[in-house]
Amino acid sequence: MVYIRAYDQSRSMLITVARAAIEDEYARKLLSLARKPLGSQETGTLRASLDVLRGEVEAMGKSHQSIAGQMKTELEEPLSAFAGAMKERRKIVQGGIDKILKVKMQQTAVVNKVKLLWYLRRSF
């Protein structure tokens, strides 16, 4: 049950990290769009309107960029803590498995040695 909950938490965190990357890409595209010289050749109210539009697009881009940064900072610490905890758990489990494997290999060597001796004594 704990593993399912941990899996769900890590899955939701990874989805949010992916969303942060999408937000960051969207922000970069908005900011590059705001830098384009849209309506620089126009005059009057059209130029003023396009300048306002450019300013609003730039503000939206900065807003999305800050949201993406905030998502990354809020998730980076929990994800690294989760990864560290899983690494430690894996080390503990792997240590036990390695000990069991070592004992099994020793026992297998003893059994093979005894079999060989039994076959040798039986053949004489």
Stockholm file with secondary structure:
# STOCKHOLM 1.0

chainA/1-124         MVYIRAYDQSRSMLITVARAAIEDEYARKLLSLARKPLGSQETGTLRASLDVLRGEVEAMGKSHQSIAGQMKTELEEPLSAFAGAMKERRKIVQGGIDKILKVKMQQTAVVNKVKLLWYLRRSF
#=GR chainA/1-124 SS CHHHHHHHHHHHHHHHHHHHHHHHHHHHHHHHHHHSCTTTTCCHHHHHHHHHHHHHHHHHHHHHHHHHHHHHHHHHHHHHHHHHHHHHHHHHHHHHHHHHHHHHHHHHHHHHHHHHHHHHHHHC
#=GC SS_cons         CHHHHHHHHHHHHHHHHHHHHHHHHHHHHHHHHHHSCTTTTCCHHHHHHHHHHHHHHHHHHHHHHHHHHHHHHHHHHHHHHHHHHHHHHHHHHHHHHHHHHHHHHHHHHHHHHHHHHHHHHHHC
//
